[in-house]
Amino acid sequence: MIEVYNLCKNYGERKAIQDINFRISPGDVVGLLGPNGAGKSTTMKIITGFMAPTSGVAKICGIDVFENPIEVKKRIGYLPEAPPVYLDMTVQDYLNFVADLKLVESSKKKGLIEKALQKTQLLDVRFRLIKNLSKGFRQRVGIAQALVSDPDVLVLDEPTVGLDPKQVAEVRDLIKELKGQHTIILSTHILPEVQATCNRVIIIHNGQIVAEDSIDNIEKLNQGLITVNVKTKKDLMLISEFQKISGVHHVEQMGSASYRIQIKDEDVLDLIAQQIIKSGAGLRELTPATQNLEDVFLKLTYGQKEQI
Amino acid sequence: MKQIFTLFKKEFKAMFFSPLFYVIAFLTTVLLGITFSISILNFANQISNAMMAMGLGSSQQQNIHYVVFLPHLSLLNLILMFMVPALAMRLISEEKKNRTFDLLLTSPISSVQIVVGKYLSLLAVVLGLSAIAFIYILVARKMFDFSWAPAILALTGIFLVGAVYSALSMFASSLTENTMIAFFVGIVFNISVWILGGFAELVESTAMKAVFDQISLNQHLQSLVEGVLRLNGVVFFVSVIFLFCFLTERVVESARWRS
Protein backbone atom coordinates (compact mmCIF):
# COMPACT_ATOMS: atom_id res chain seq x y z
CA MET A 1 0.00 0.00 0.00
CA ILE A 2 2.72 2.41 0.99
CA GLU A 3 6.19 1.74 -0.32
CA VAL A 4 9.19 3.90 0.38
CA TYR A 5 12.60 3.30 -1.11
CA ASN A 6 15.89 5.03 -0.21
CA LEU A 7 14.17 8.23 0.77
CA CYS A 8 16.47 11.16 1.59
CA LYS A 9 15.69 14.77 2.34
CA ASN A 10 18.19 17.52 3.01
CA TYR A 11 17.36 20.94 4.33
CA GLY A 12 20.41 22.74 3.06
CA GLU A 13 23.33 21.14 4.84
CA ARG A 14 21.20 19.33 7.39
CA LYS A 15 20.09 15.83 6.54
CA ALA A 16 16.53 15.47 7.83
CA ILE A 17 16.12 11.87 6.74
CA GLN A 18 18.57 9.48 5.18
CA ASP A 19 17.90 6.33 3.28
CA ILE A 20 14.49 5.44 4.67
CA ASN A 21 12.97 2.20 3.41
CA PHE A 22 9.72 0.61 4.47
CA ARG A 23 6.62 -1.08 3.15
CA ILE A 24 3.20 -0.99 4.69
CA SER A 25 0.60 -3.51 3.61
CA PRO A 26 -3.12 -2.68 3.26
CA GLY A 27 -5.03 -2.48 6.53
CA ASP A 28 -1.99 -2.01 8.71
CA VAL A 29 -1.84 0.62 11.41
CA VAL A 30 1.74 1.73 11.62
CA GLY A 31 3.25 4.00 14.21
CA LEU A 32 6.12 6.20 13.17
CA LEU A 33 7.94 6.69 16.42
CA GLY A 34 10.83 8.92 17.28
CA PRO A 35 12.00 11.81 19.41
CA ASN A 36 11.29 15.36 18.32
CA GLY A 37 13.18 16.29 15.19
CA ALA A 38 13.83 12.70 14.17
CA GLY A 39 12.32 13.16 10.71
CA LYS A 40 8.81 11.81 11.28
CA SER A 41 6.98 14.80 9.86
CA THR A 42 9.36 15.08 6.93
CA THR A 43 8.74 11.46 6.01
CA MET A 44 5.00 12.00 6.17
CA LYS A 45 5.14 15.19 4.13
CA ILE A 46 6.98 13.32 1.43
CA ILE A 47 4.51 10.44 1.42
CA THR A 48 1.59 12.85 1.01
CA GLY A 49 3.26 14.64 -1.89
CA PHE A 50 3.43 17.86 0.09
CA MET A 51 7.17 17.94 -0.26
CA ALA A 52 9.63 16.52 -2.73
CA PRO A 53 12.42 14.26 -1.45
CA THR A 54 16.04 15.01 -2.29
CA SER A 55 16.27 11.48 -3.61
CA GLY A 56 14.36 8.22 -3.38
CA VAL A 57 10.91 7.00 -4.32
CA ALA A 58 7.59 6.90 -2.48
CA LYS A 59 4.62 4.96 -3.83
CA ILE A 60 1.03 4.85 -2.67
CA CYS A 61 -1.16 2.03 -4.03
CA GLY A 62 1.61 1.42 -6.54
CA ILE A 63 1.46 4.99 -7.86
CA ASP A 64 4.57 7.13 -7.70
CA VAL A 65 3.92 10.21 -5.57
CA PHE A 66 5.98 12.46 -7.85
CA GLU A 67 5.04 11.20 -11.22
CA ASN A 68 1.33 11.27 -10.54
CA PRO A 69 0.71 13.41 -7.48
CA ILE A 70 -2.94 14.18 -8.25
CA GLU A 71 -3.91 10.50 -8.35
CA VAL A 72 -2.04 9.84 -5.12
CA LYS A 73 -3.60 12.81 -3.36
CA LYS A 74 -7.08 11.52 -4.19
CA ARG A 75 -6.31 8.43 -2.12
CA ILE A 76 -4.83 10.17 0.92
CA GLY A 77 -6.27 11.83 3.97
CA TYR A 78 -3.63 13.89 5.70
CA LEU A 79 -3.67 15.54 9.08
CA PRO A 80 -0.64 17.84 9.37
CA GLU A 81 0.93 18.87 12.68
CA ALA A 82 -1.30 21.93 12.82
CA PRO A 83 -4.89 21.22 11.76
CA PRO A 84 -5.34 23.01 8.40
CA VAL A 85 -8.64 24.70 9.21
CA TYR A 86 -10.08 27.95 7.89
CA LEU A 87 -11.01 29.90 10.96
CA ASP A 88 -13.80 31.90 9.35
CA MET A 89 -15.74 28.86 8.15
CA THR A 90 -18.22 26.68 10.00
CA VAL A 91 -17.30 23.06 10.56
CA GLN A 92 -19.96 21.94 8.11
CA ASP A 93 -18.89 24.38 5.37
CA TYR A 94 -15.28 23.47 5.90
CA LEU A 95 -15.88 19.73 5.50
CA ASN A 96 -18.03 20.45 2.48
CA PHE A 97 -15.18 22.43 0.94
CA VAL A 98 -12.62 19.72 1.69
CA ALA A 99 -14.92 17.06 0.22
CA ASP A 100 -15.24 19.10 -2.98
CA LEU A 101 -11.51 19.67 -3.05
CA LYS A 102 -10.85 15.94 -2.71
CA LEU A 103 -13.24 15.27 -5.60
CA VAL A 104 -15.77 13.33 -3.56
CA GLU A 105 -18.76 12.42 -5.71
CA SER A 106 -21.68 14.67 -4.89
CA SER A 107 -24.00 11.70 -4.30
CA LYS A 108 -21.74 10.37 -1.56
CA LYS A 109 -20.69 13.72 -0.13
CA LYS A 110 -23.49 14.26 2.36
CA GLY A 111 -23.21 10.78 3.81
CA LEU A 112 -19.44 11.00 4.17
CA ILE A 113 -19.63 14.37 5.90
CA GLU A 114 -22.19 12.98 8.35
CA LYS A 115 -19.99 9.98 8.97
CA ALA A 116 -16.89 12.08 9.56
CA LEU A 117 -18.78 14.39 11.93
CA GLN A 118 -20.16 11.43 13.80
CA LYS A 119 -16.88 9.59 14.13
CA THR A 120 -15.08 12.65 15.46
CA GLN A 121 -18.07 13.61 17.63
CA LEU A 122 -18.49 17.02 16.10
CA LEU A 123 -22.23 16.86 15.44
CA ASP A 124 -22.96 19.39 18.20
CA VAL A 125 -20.61 22.02 16.84
CA ARG A 126 -21.19 21.54 13.11
CA PHE A 127 -22.68 25.00 12.59
CA ARG A 128 -20.16 26.87 14.70
CA LEU A 129 -17.29 28.91 13.31
CA ILE A 130 -14.01 27.08 13.66
CA LYS A 131 -12.36 30.17 15.15
CA ASN A 132 -14.71 29.84 18.16
CA LEU A 133 -13.74 26.24 18.82
CA SER A 134 -11.16 25.11 21.36
CA LYS A 135 -7.89 23.54 20.34
CA GLY A 136 -9.12 20.02 20.98
CA PHE A 137 -12.15 20.56 18.78
CA ARG A 138 -10.03 22.06 16.01
CA GLN A 139 -7.81 19.01 16.15
CA ARG A 140 -10.90 16.84 15.75
CA VAL A 141 -12.03 18.96 12.81
CA GLY A 142 -8.59 18.25 11.37
CA ILE A 143 -9.14 14.52 11.77
CA ALA A 144 -12.65 14.79 10.28
CA GLN A 145 -11.10 16.60 7.34
CA ALA A 146 -8.72 13.68 6.74
CA LEU A 147 -11.60 11.19 6.95
CA VAL A 148 -14.15 13.03 4.85
CA SER A 149 -12.99 11.73 1.49
CA ASP A 150 -12.94 8.14 2.79
CA PRO A 151 -9.33 7.71 1.65
CA ASP A 152 -7.46 4.43 1.29
CA VAL A 153 -4.55 5.81 3.25
CA LEU A 154 -4.70 7.98 6.34
CA VAL A 155 -1.60 9.92 7.29
CA LEU A 156 -1.90 11.39 10.77
CA ASP A 157 0.89 13.58 12.07
CA GLU A 158 0.68 13.54 15.86
CA PRO A 159 -3.10 13.17 15.99
CA THR A 160 -3.48 13.46 19.77
CA VAL A 161 -1.38 16.55 20.40
CA GLY A 162 -3.26 19.23 22.30
CA LEU A 163 -6.13 17.02 23.36
CA ASP A 164 -7.21 16.37 26.92
CA PRO A 165 -6.83 12.82 28.28
CA LYS A 166 -10.43 11.92 27.55
CA GLN A 167 -10.16 13.14 23.99
CA VAL A 168 -6.85 11.33 23.59
CA ALA A 169 -8.58 8.12 24.58
CA GLU A 170 -11.38 8.88 22.14
CA VAL A 171 -9.01 9.50 19.26
CA ARG A 172 -7.19 6.26 20.04
CA ASP A 173 -10.50 4.43 20.04
CA LEU A 174 -11.33 6.09 16.75
CA ILE A 175 -8.06 4.93 15.21
CA LYS A 176 -8.72 1.40 16.47
CA GLU A 177 -12.17 1.62 14.95
CA LEU A 178 -10.73 2.72 11.60
CA LYS A 179 -8.34 -0.21 11.62
CA GLY A 180 -9.13 -2.45 8.70
CA GLN A 181 -11.03 0.20 6.75
CA HIS A 182 -8.01 2.32 5.99
CA THR A 183 -4.29 1.87 5.97
CA ILE A 184 -3.09 4.21 8.66
CA ILE A 185 0.30 5.69 9.32
CA LEU A 186 0.57 7.90 12.37
CA SER A 187 3.51 9.65 13.90
CA THR A 188 4.01 10.29 17.56
CA HIS A 189 6.61 10.59 20.23
CA ILE A 190 4.21 9.19 22.80
CA LEU A 191 4.89 5.51 23.29
CA PRO A 192 1.65 4.31 24.88
CA GLU A 193 -0.13 5.67 21.84
CA VAL A 194 1.70 3.28 19.57
CA GLN A 195 1.07 0.41 21.95
CA ALA A 196 -2.59 1.27 22.14
CA THR A 197 -3.32 1.70 18.47
CA CYS A 198 -0.73 0.24 16.14
CA ASN A 199 0.13 -3.25 15.09
CA ARG A 200 3.47 -2.27 13.66
CA VAL A 201 6.03 0.29 14.63
CA ILE A 202 8.84 2.05 12.82
CA ILE A 203 11.30 3.79 15.08
CA ILE A 204 13.15 6.69 13.53
CA HIS A 205 16.12 8.38 15.06
CA ASN A 206 18.30 11.09 13.53
CA GLY A 207 16.61 10.58 10.18
CA GLN A 208 17.23 6.86 10.01
CA ILE A 209 15.12 3.82 10.77
CA VAL A 210 16.58 2.11 13.83
CA ALA A 211 13.90 -0.53 14.23
CA GLU A 212 10.94 -1.77 12.28
CA ASP A 213 8.76 -4.66 13.34
CA SER A 214 5.49 -5.66 14.92
CA ILE A 215 4.95 -4.36 18.45
CA ASP A 216 5.30 -7.83 19.95
CA ASN A 217 8.60 -8.49 18.25
CA ILE A 218 9.99 -5.10 19.16
CA GLU A 219 9.23 -5.68 22.79
CA LYS A 220 11.23 -8.89 22.63
CA LEU A 221 14.21 -6.94 21.31
CA ASN A 222 15.70 -6.82 24.79
CA GLN A 223 16.87 -10.39 24.26
CA GLY A 224 14.32 -11.85 26.63
CA LEU A 225 15.97 -10.37 29.69
CA ILE A 226 14.02 -9.39 32.77
CA THR A 227 14.82 -6.11 34.42
CA VAL A 228 14.29 -5.65 38.14
CA ASN A 229 14.64 -2.64 40.36
CA VAL A 230 16.31 -3.27 43.69
CA LYS A 231 16.47 -0.97 46.70
CA THR A 232 18.33 -1.65 49.90
CA LYS A 233 18.33 0.03 53.27
CA LYS A 234 22.04 0.75 53.43
CA ASP A 235 24.21 1.78 50.57
CA LEU A 236 26.92 -0.88 50.55
CA MET A 237 27.99 -0.65 46.90
CA LEU A 238 26.82 -4.13 46.00
CA ILE A 239 27.43 -3.93 42.25
CA SER A 240 30.36 -6.32 42.25
CA GLU A 241 28.51 -8.68 44.56
CA PHE A 242 25.59 -8.85 42.14
CA GLN A 243 27.80 -9.34 39.17
CA LYS A 244 29.23 -12.48 40.74
CA ILE A 245 25.82 -14.15 40.75
CA SER A 246 25.42 -16.43 37.77
CA GLY A 247 22.48 -15.46 35.61
CA VAL A 248 22.91 -11.74 36.17
CA HIS A 249 23.44 -10.04 32.85
CA HIS A 250 23.96 -6.42 33.72
CA VAL A 251 23.91 -4.28 36.85
CA GLU A 252 23.47 -0.56 36.95
CA GLN A 253 23.61 1.76 39.94
CA MET A 254 20.50 3.95 39.78
CA GLY A 255 21.15 6.08 42.87
CA SER A 256 22.31 5.51 46.39
CA ALA A 257 21.24 2.04 47.48
CA SER A 258 19.24 1.58 44.29
CA TYR A 259 20.08 -0.70 41.40
CA ARG A 260 18.68 -1.88 38.11
CA ILE A 261 19.59 -5.47 37.35
CA GLN A 262 18.99 -7.44 34.20
CA ILE A 263 18.61 -11.17 34.77
CA LYS A 264 18.15 -14.13 32.51
CA ASP A 265 15.25 -15.82 34.33
CA GLU A 266 13.15 -15.44 37.44
CA ASP A 267 15.09 -17.99 39.49
CA VAL A 268 17.94 -15.54 39.75
CA LEU A 269 15.67 -13.30 41.87
CA ASP A 270 16.11 -15.66 44.84
CA LEU A 271 19.87 -15.49 44.56
CA ILE A 272 19.81 -11.72 44.47
CA ALA A 273 17.58 -11.56 47.55
CA GLN A 274 19.84 -14.00 49.39
CA GLN A 275 22.89 -11.98 48.49
CA ILE A 276 21.37 -8.76 49.78
CA ILE A 277 20.27 -10.26 53.05
CA LYS A 278 23.63 -11.95 53.51
CA SER A 279 25.46 -8.69 52.98
CA GLY A 280 23.35 -7.02 55.66
CA ALA A 281 22.27 -4.15 53.43
CA GLY A 282 18.62 -4.82 54.12
CA LEU A 283 16.18 -5.49 51.30
CA ARG A 284 13.56 -2.77 50.83
CA GLU A 285 12.32 -3.29 47.32
CA LEU A 286 12.56 -5.90 44.60
CA THR A 287 10.22 -5.14 41.71
CA PRO A 288 10.18 -6.16 38.09
CA ALA A 289 10.56 -3.11 35.86
CA THR A 290 7.87 -3.03 33.18
CA GLN A 291 9.57 -4.42 30.19
CA ASN A 292 8.08 -2.57 27.28
CA LEU A 293 8.47 -0.42 24.27
CA GLU A 294 9.76 2.43 26.35
CA ASP A 295 12.94 0.56 27.18
CA VAL A 296 13.48 -0.42 23.60
CA PHE A 297 12.78 3.06 22.46
CA LEU A 298 15.19 4.64 24.89
CA LYS A 299 17.77 2.03 24.18
CA LEU A 300 17.53 2.60 20.48
CA THR A 301 17.39 6.36 20.52
CA TYR A 302 19.11 7.52 23.68
CA GLY A 303 21.55 4.67 24.13
CA GLN A 304 22.78 4.95 20.61
CA LYS A 305 23.96 8.47 21.14
CA GLU A 306 26.26 7.34 23.94
CA GLN A 307 27.83 4.73 21.75
CA ILE A 308 28.61 7.32 19.11
CA MET B 1 -12.16 22.73 -13.85
CA LYS B 2 -14.26 21.52 -10.94
CA GLN B 3 -11.32 22.14 -8.64
CA ILE B 4 -10.94 25.71 -9.85
CA PHE B 5 -14.62 26.32 -9.24
CA THR B 6 -14.46 24.80 -5.74
CA LEU B 7 -11.63 27.10 -4.77
CA PHE B 8 -13.18 30.07 -6.55
CA LYS B 9 -16.42 29.60 -4.64
CA LYS B 10 -14.65 29.37 -1.31
CA GLU B 11 -12.42 32.39 -1.91
CA PHE B 12 -15.25 34.46 -3.33
CA LYS B 13 -17.43 33.73 -0.33
CA ALA B 14 -14.57 34.50 2.07
CA MET B 15 -13.94 37.84 0.36
CA PHE B 16 -17.53 38.78 -0.23
CA PHE B 17 -18.64 38.01 3.30
CA SER B 18 -15.73 39.81 4.94
CA PRO B 19 -16.39 43.22 6.49
CA LEU B 20 -13.33 44.47 4.63
CA PHE B 21 -15.12 44.18 1.31
CA TYR B 22 -18.06 46.19 2.58
CA VAL B 23 -15.81 48.89 4.00
CA ILE B 24 -14.05 49.14 0.66
CA ALA B 25 -17.29 49.11 -1.31
CA PHE B 26 -18.68 51.79 1.00
CA LEU B 27 -15.62 54.00 0.62
CA THR B 28 -15.69 53.52 -3.14
CA THR B 29 -19.33 54.49 -3.32
CA VAL B 30 -18.88 57.57 -1.16
CA LEU B 31 -15.75 58.82 -2.94
CA LEU B 32 -17.14 58.19 -6.40
CA GLY B 33 -20.46 59.75 -5.38
CA ILE B 34 -18.87 62.98 -4.19
CA THR B 35 -16.61 63.49 -7.21
CA PHE B 36 -19.26 62.36 -9.67
CA SER B 37 -21.85 64.83 -8.43
CA ILE B 38 -19.26 67.64 -8.49
CA SER B 39 -18.11 66.87 -12.02
CA ILE B 40 -21.64 66.42 -13.31
CA LEU B 41 -22.56 69.83 -11.87
CA ASN B 42 -19.50 71.24 -13.62
CA PHE B 43 -20.61 69.64 -16.82
CA ALA B 44 -24.15 71.00 -16.49
CA ASN B 45 -22.72 74.49 -15.95
CA GLN B 46 -20.50 74.15 -18.98
CA ILE B 47 -23.43 73.14 -21.15
CA SER B 48 -25.60 76.01 -20.00
CA ASN B 49 -22.72 78.45 -20.52
CA ALA B 50 -22.14 77.09 -24.00
CA MET B 51 -25.84 77.26 -24.77
CA MET B 52 -26.02 80.86 -23.59
CA ALA B 53 -22.92 81.79 -25.55
CA MET B 54 -23.70 80.03 -28.80
CA GLY B 55 -27.32 79.09 -28.49
CA LEU B 56 -26.79 75.39 -29.06
CA GLY B 57 -25.63 72.37 -27.05
CA SER B 58 -23.79 70.39 -29.67
CA SER B 59 -20.60 70.08 -27.64
CA GLN B 60 -22.37 67.82 -25.16
CA GLN B 61 -21.63 64.52 -26.79
CA GLN B 62 -17.88 64.81 -27.04
CA ASN B 63 -17.47 66.41 -23.66
CA ILE B 64 -19.24 64.27 -21.10
CA HIS B 65 -16.57 61.63 -21.39
CA TYR B 66 -13.81 64.09 -20.61
CA VAL B 67 -15.51 66.23 -18.04
CA VAL B 68 -17.43 63.59 -16.11
CA PHE B 69 -16.37 60.03 -16.89
CA LEU B 70 -12.64 60.55 -17.11
CA PRO B 71 -12.19 61.94 -13.56
CA HIS B 72 -14.72 59.36 -12.37
CA LEU B 73 -12.71 56.51 -13.80
CA SER B 74 -9.32 57.84 -12.75
CA LEU B 75 -10.62 58.00 -9.22
CA LEU B 76 -11.78 54.40 -9.55
CA ASN B 77 -8.32 53.54 -10.81
CA LEU B 78 -6.78 55.19 -7.75
CA ILE B 79 -9.16 53.34 -5.46
CA LEU B 80 -8.37 50.02 -7.10
CA MET B 81 -4.65 50.71 -6.85
CA PHE B 82 -4.86 50.78 -3.06
CA MET B 83 -7.86 48.58 -2.40
CA VAL B 84 -7.01 45.57 -4.56
CA PRO B 85 -3.92 44.82 -2.43
CA ALA B 86 -6.16 45.02 0.64
CA LEU B 87 -8.51 42.47 -0.88
CA ALA B 88 -5.71 40.28 -2.18
CA MET B 89 -3.39 40.36 0.82
CA ARG B 90 -5.01 37.37 2.53
CA LEU B 91 -5.27 35.20 -0.56
CA ILE B 92 -2.08 33.23 -0.16
CA SER B 93 -0.19 34.72 2.78
CA GLU B 94 -2.90 33.75 5.24
CA GLU B 95 -3.03 30.22 3.87
CA LYS B 96 0.67 30.00 4.59
CA LYS B 97 0.35 31.48 8.05
CA ASN B 98 -2.57 29.29 9.14
CA ARG B 99 -0.99 26.22 7.56
CA THR B 100 -4.10 25.64 5.45
CA PHE B 101 -1.74 25.64 2.51
CA ASP B 102 -0.83 22.13 3.65
CA LEU B 103 -4.39 21.10 2.90
CA LEU B 104 -4.36 22.58 -0.60
CA LEU B 105 -0.98 21.11 -1.43
CA THR B 106 -2.02 17.63 -0.31
CA SER B 107 -5.34 17.73 -2.16
CA PRO B 108 -5.80 16.63 -5.74
CA ILE B 109 -5.49 20.18 -7.07
CA SER B 110 -2.55 21.46 -9.10
CA SER B 111 -0.77 24.68 -8.29
CA VAL B 112 -2.06 26.16 -11.57
CA GLN B 113 -5.62 25.43 -10.45
CA ILE B 114 -4.94 26.98 -7.05
CA VAL B 115 -3.65 30.19 -8.63
CA VAL B 116 -6.39 30.41 -11.27
CA GLY B 117 -9.16 29.78 -8.72
CA LYS B 118 -7.82 32.43 -6.40
CA TYR B 119 -7.18 34.91 -9.18
CA LEU B 120 -10.67 34.55 -10.63
CA SER B 121 -12.25 35.13 -7.23
CA LEU B 122 -10.25 38.32 -6.85
CA LEU B 123 -11.25 39.36 -10.36
CA ALA B 124 -14.92 38.81 -9.51
CA VAL B 125 -14.60 41.17 -6.56
CA VAL B 126 -12.83 43.78 -8.71
CA LEU B 127 -15.64 43.38 -11.21
CA GLY B 128 -18.05 44.12 -8.36
CA LEU B 129 -16.21 47.35 -7.56
CA SER B 130 -16.21 48.33 -11.24
CA ALA B 131 -19.93 47.64 -11.32
CA ILE B 132 -20.39 50.21 -8.57
CA ALA B 133 -18.68 52.77 -10.80
CA PHE B 134 -20.90 51.74 -13.69
CA ILE B 135 -24.04 52.60 -11.71
CA TYR B 136 -23.07 56.29 -11.86
CA ILE B 137 -22.68 56.16 -15.60
CA LEU B 138 -26.03 54.41 -15.80
CA VAL B 139 -27.65 57.18 -13.77
CA ALA B 140 -26.00 59.88 -15.89
CA ARG B 141 -27.63 58.34 -18.92
CA LYS B 142 -30.99 59.30 -17.41
CA MET B 143 -29.96 62.94 -17.61
CA PHE B 144 -27.81 63.15 -20.70
CA ASP B 145 -27.81 61.48 -24.03
CA PHE B 146 -24.44 59.99 -24.88
CA SER B 147 -23.17 56.95 -26.74
CA TRP B 148 -22.52 53.86 -24.64
CA ALA B 149 -19.52 52.40 -26.41
CA PRO B 150 -16.76 54.83 -25.29
CA ALA B 151 -18.01 54.81 -21.70
CA ILE B 152 -18.10 51.03 -21.52
CA LEU B 153 -14.76 50.72 -23.28
CA ALA B 154 -13.21 53.13 -20.80
CA LEU B 155 -14.65 51.18 -17.90
CA THR B 156 -13.35 47.96 -19.43
CA GLY B 157 -9.95 49.62 -19.57
CA ILE B 158 -10.09 50.38 -15.86
CA PHE B 159 -11.26 46.85 -15.16
CA LEU B 160 -8.28 45.50 -17.11
CA VAL B 161 -5.98 47.69 -15.06
CA GLY B 162 -7.74 46.33 -11.98
CA ALA B 163 -6.98 42.85 -13.29
CA VAL B 164 -3.31 43.80 -13.58
CA TYR B 165 -3.37 45.09 -9.98
CA SER B 166 -5.00 41.82 -8.95
CA ALA B 167 -2.22 39.75 -10.49
CA LEU B 168 0.46 41.95 -8.93
CA SER B 169 -1.19 41.94 -5.52
CA MET B 170 -1.75 38.20 -5.56
CA PHE B 171 1.92 37.74 -6.39
CA ALA B 172 2.81 40.02 -3.47
CA SER B 173 0.61 37.89 -1.23
CA SER B 174 2.38 34.71 -2.30
CA LEU B 175 5.76 36.11 -1.27
CA THR B 176 5.15 36.44 2.45
CA GLU B 177 3.28 34.98 5.40
CA ASN B 178 2.49 38.44 6.73
CA THR B 179 -0.68 40.03 5.37
CA MET B 180 0.46 43.57 6.17
CA ILE B 181 3.67 43.10 4.22
CA ALA B 182 1.65 41.60 1.38
CA PHE B 183 -0.56 44.68 1.41
CA PHE B 184 2.29 47.19 1.22
CA VAL B 185 4.30 45.22 -1.31
CA GLY B 186 1.13 45.03 -3.43
CA ILE B 187 0.73 48.81 -3.32
CA VAL B 188 4.39 49.27 -4.20
CA PHE B 189 3.97 46.94 -7.19
CA ASN B 190 0.85 48.76 -8.33
CA ILE B 191 2.48 52.15 -8.10
CA SER B 192 5.62 50.98 -9.84
CA VAL B 193 3.78 49.89 -12.98
CA TRP B 194 2.72 53.52 -13.31
CA ILE B 195 6.16 54.89 -12.57
CA LEU B 196 7.65 52.56 -15.18
CA GLY B 197 5.81 54.47 -17.93
CA GLY B 198 7.15 57.74 -16.54
CA PHE B 199 10.68 56.70 -17.47
CA ALA B 200 9.74 57.40 -21.09
CA GLU B 201 10.05 61.09 -20.26
CA LEU B 202 13.47 60.64 -18.68
CA VAL B 203 15.41 58.57 -21.19
CA GLU B 204 17.18 60.14 -24.15
CA SER B 205 17.36 57.46 -26.83
CA THR B 206 14.27 57.01 -28.97
CA ALA B 207 14.52 53.23 -28.81
CA MET B 208 14.36 53.19 -25.02
CA LYS B 209 11.60 55.74 -25.13
CA ALA B 210 9.56 53.44 -27.34
CA VAL B 211 10.19 50.51 -25.00
CA PHE B 212 9.01 52.45 -21.96
CA ASP B 213 6.04 53.76 -23.89
CA GLN B 214 5.02 50.23 -24.73
CA ILE B 215 5.31 48.94 -21.17
CA SER B 216 3.53 51.97 -19.80
CA LEU B 217 0.20 51.12 -18.27
CA ASN B 218 -0.83 54.72 -18.74
CA GLN B 219 -0.23 54.68 -22.48
CA HIS B 220 -2.43 51.64 -23.03
CA LEU B 221 -5.12 52.75 -20.66
CA GLN B 222 -5.24 56.18 -22.26
CA SER B 223 -6.29 54.82 -25.61
CA LEU B 224 -9.02 52.69 -24.04
CA VAL B 225 -10.31 55.61 -22.02
CA GLU B 226 -10.46 57.68 -25.19
CA GLY B 227 -12.57 54.96 -26.72
CA VAL B 228 -9.94 53.38 -28.95
CA LEU B 229 -9.58 49.61 -28.66
CA ARG B 230 -6.09 48.63 -29.78
CA LEU B 231 -4.91 45.07 -29.96
CA ASN B 232 -1.43 45.80 -28.59
CA GLY B 233 -3.02 47.34 -25.50
CA VAL B 234 -5.11 44.27 -24.79
CA VAL B 235 -2.14 42.00 -25.46
CA PHE B 236 -0.08 44.07 -23.03
CA PHE B 237 -2.62 43.80 -20.23
CA VAL B 238 -3.13 40.09 -20.74
CA SER B 239 0.61 39.44 -20.84
CA VAL B 240 1.25 41.27 -17.57
CA ILE B 241 -1.62 39.37 -15.94
CA PHE B 242 -0.34 36.10 -17.30
CA LEU B 243 3.23 36.83 -16.24
CA PHE B 244 2.35 37.54 -12.62
CA CYS B 245 -0.10 34.65 -12.37
CA PHE B 246 2.69 32.46 -13.67
CA LEU B 247 5.15 33.86 -11.13
CA THR B 248 2.61 33.23 -8.36
CA GLU B 249 2.19 29.67 -9.58
CA ARG B 250 5.96 29.22 -9.40
CA VAL B 251 6.03 30.49 -5.82
CA VAL B 252 3.16 28.15 -4.87
CA GLU B 253 4.90 25.23 -6.53
CA SER B 254 8.20 26.08 -4.86
CA ALA B 255 6.66 25.32 -1.45
CA ARG B 256 7.07 21.69 -2.41
CA TRP B 257 10.79 22.04 -2.90
CA ARG B 258 11.63 23.96 0.21
CA SER B 259 11.18 23.15 3.84
Chai-1 contact restraints between the chains, C-beta under 6 A:
chainA,res_idxA,chainB,res_idxB,connection_type,confidence,min_distance_angstrom,max_distance_angstrom,comment,restraint_id
A,Y11,B,S259,contact,1.0,0.0,6.0,A-B,restraint_1
A,T48,B,T106,contact,1.0,0.0,6.0,A-B,restraint_2
A,F50,B,L105,contact,1.0,0.0,6.0,A-B,restraint_3
A,F50,B,T106,contact,1.0,0.0,6.0,A-B,restraint_4
A,M51,B,R256,contact,1.0,0.0,6.0,A-B,restraint_5
A,A52,B,R256,contact,1.0,0.0,6.0,A-B,restraint_6
A,A52,B,W257,contact,1.0,0.0,6.0,A-B,restraint_7
A,I70,B,P108,contact,1.0,0.0,6.0,A-B,restraint_8
A,K73,B,T106,contact,1.0,0.0,6.0,A-B,restraint_9
A,K73,B,S107,contact,1.0,0.0,6.0,A-B,restraint_10
A,K73,B,P108,contact,1.0,0.0,6.0,A-B,restraint_11
A,K74,B,P108,contact,1.0,0.0,6.0,A-B,restraint_12
A,Y78,B,T106,contact,1.0,0.0,6.0,A-B,restraint_13
A,P80,B,D102,contact,1.0,0.0,6.0,A-B,restraint_14
A,A82,B,R99,contact,1.0,0.0,6.0,A-B,restraint_15
A,P84,B,R99,contact,1.0,0.0,6.0,A-B,restraint_16
A,P84,B,T100,contact,1.0,0.0,6.0,A-B,restraint_17
A,P84,B,D102,contact,1.0,0.0,6.0,A-B,restraint_18
A,P84,B,L103,contact,1.0,0.0,6.0,A-B,restraint_19
A,Y86,B,T100,contact,1.0,0.0,6.0,A-B,restraint_20
A,F97,B,K10,contact,1.0,0.0,6.0,A-B,restraint_21
A,D100,B,T6,contact,1.0,0.0,6.0,A-B,restraint_22
A,L101,B,T6,contact,1.0,0.0,6.0,A-B,restraint_23
A,L101,B,S107,contact,1.0,0.0,6.0,A-B,restraint_24
A,K102,B,S107,contact,1.0,0.0,6.0,A-B,restraint_25
A,L103,B,P108,contact,1.0,0.0,6.0,A-B,restraint_26
